[in-house]
Amino acid sequence: MKKTNDLSKHVDLAAAVIHPNFFHAIMGAYLFLLLILLFCVFPYAFFGFSLISITILFFNAIFIFLVFPLKGPLFHKVSLATIGNVSGFGWEYFLGYLAENTYHYFGGLSDAVYFVVNPFLELFWIVSMWALGLSVLASRQKSHEQARAA
């Protein structure tokens, strides 16, 4: 098994950062523009909430501009973005029903609590999906490096 020192790991990481995959970044930007157009043309088509559009666009902006330039197959990146969007819509749908039922049970107090707690609840799925995307791409890169070293 080939041993590498810490300096070579940093050099490999720097090379990945210095030379991003511009084609994937451009494809991600086109996907992001397509989603913006979709949400602007049909703002209430997705469960009737405009906040869902803002949250999903925020997730896509983070995911596409930070994950798409990294090394890895474009198919995996698009698949992970799609999984993130579907889970985001599901999460928003669940939180919408939770907020509505909480309002009927507790009244106006639940609106204030939801206003404060909602951004943190949104970060749960956004950070989780972003970390999952980075983990999948990193494990794929590591398996390719191990196969080359063997």
SVG drawing of the C-alpha trace seen along z (x, -y; Angstrom):
<svg xmlns="http://www.w3.org/2000/svg" viewBox="-58 -36 63 39">
<polyline fill="none" stroke="black" stroke-width="0.4" points="0.0,0.0 1.3,-3.4 1.8,-5.8 1.5,-9.5 2.5,-12.4 0.3,-15.2 1.8,-17.7 0.7,-15.7 -2.9,-15.6 -2.9,-19.4 -1.4,-19.7 -4.1,-17.4 -6.8,-19.4 -5.3,-22.7 -5.3,-21.4 -8.9,-20.5 -9.8,-23.9 -7.6,-25.8 -8.9,-23.8 -12.7,-23.5 -14.8,-21.7 -16.1,-24.7 -18.4,-22.7 -20.2,-21.2 -20.4,-24.7 -21.9,-26.1 -24.4,-23.3 -25.3,-23.9 -25.8,-27.6 -28.2,-26.7 -30.1,-24.4 -30.3,-27.2 -31.6,-29.7 -34.1,-27.1 -35.4,-26.7 -35.6,-30.4 -37.6,-30.7 -39.9,-27.8 -40.5,-29.4 -41.1,-32.8 -43.6,-31.6 -45.4,-29.2 -44.9,-30.8 -47.8,-29.0 -47.8,-25.8 -45.8,-24.0 -48.2,-23.5 -49.4,-27.1 -46.5,-28.4 -44.2,-31.1 -41.8,-30.4 -41.1,-27.0 -39.8,-28.6 -37.4,-30.8 -36.1,-28.0 -35.6,-25.6 -33.9,-28.3 -31.6,-29.0 -30.7,-25.3 -30.1,-25.1 -27.9,-28.2 -25.7,-26.7 -25.7,-23.2 -25.1,-24.2 -22.5,-26.8 -20.5,-24.9 -20.9,-21.3 -21.1,-21.4 -17.6,-22.8 -16.1,-19.9 -14.7,-16.8 -17.1,-14.0 -19.7,-12.8 -22.3,-15.3 -25.0,-12.6 -24.3,-12.2 -24.4,-15.9 -27.8,-16.3 -29.1,-13.2 -28.1,-14.6 -29.6,-18.0 -32.9,-16.3 -32.9,-14.2 -32.3,-17.4 -35.2,-19.2 -37.6,-16.3 -36.7,-16.0 -36.9,-19.8 -40.5,-19.8 -41.4,-17.0 -39.9,-18.8 -41.7,-22.0 -45.0,-20.1 -44.6,-18.5 -43.7,-21.8 -46.6,-23.5 -49.0,-21.0 -47.3,-21.0 -47.6,-24.8 -51.2,-24.7 -52.2,-22.1 -50.2,-23.8 -52.0,-27.1 -55.4,-25.4 -54.3,-23.8 -52.4,-26.7 -53.7,-29.8 -51.7,-32.9 -48.8,-32.0 -47.7,-29.3 -47.1,-31.9 -44.4,-33.6 -42.8,-30.3 -42.9,-29.2 -41.4,-32.5 -38.4,-32.0 -37.9,-28.2 -38.6,-27.9 -35.2,-29.1 -33.4,-26.5 -35.7,-23.8 -35.0,-24.8 -31.3,-24.5 -31.7,-20.9 -32.5,-19.6 -30.4,-22.1 -27.2,-21.3 -28.0,-17.6 -28.4,-17.4 -25.4,-19.5 -23.3,-17.4 -24.6,-14.2 -23.7,-15.6 -20.1,-16.4 -19.8,-12.9 -20.9,-11.1 -18.5,-13.0 -15.6,-12.6 -16.2,-8.9 -16.3,-8.4 -13.0,-10.4 -11.4,-8.4 -12.4,-5.0 -10.9,-6.1 -7.7,-7.1 -7.5,-3.8 -8.1,-1.8 -5.3,-3.7 -2.9,-3.1 -3.6,0.6"/>
</svg>
